[in-house]
C-alpha cells in the first residue's frame, strides 16, 4: 500500500476545497441535472462526501504535526466556508439559492470525520 507523505494530503485537501468553491459558485444552468433521482436530493450526498474528504485530508496532513485544537479550527473553518458559500449563492444572481440542508450536509461531512478520529 502506498503511504503518502503529509504534503500530498495537504495538496489533495486544498484541491478538494477549490473544487467545492468552484462547484458551489457555478451558475445553476451549469450544474448537471439528475431528474431520474426523483425526490431524492443527490447533491446532499455530494456535500457530505466532499466536505468529509477534505476534512479527512486535512486531518491526515496535520495528525503528526499539530495539536487537537488546530485540527478543530480546520473543521470549524470548513463549516464556516460552507455557510459562506451558501450565503454567496443567495447573493449572486446565478440561479442558486441558500439551502439550509446543504449547510447541514456540509456539517455532517465534517462531523463524521471528527467522530471517526475521536474513536481511535
PyMOL commands that set and color helices and strands:
alter all, ss='L'
color gray80, all
select helices_A, chain A and resi 6-25+28-30+35-37+42-62+68-91+100-118
alter helices_A, ss='H'
color red, helices_A
deselect
rebuild
show_as cartoon
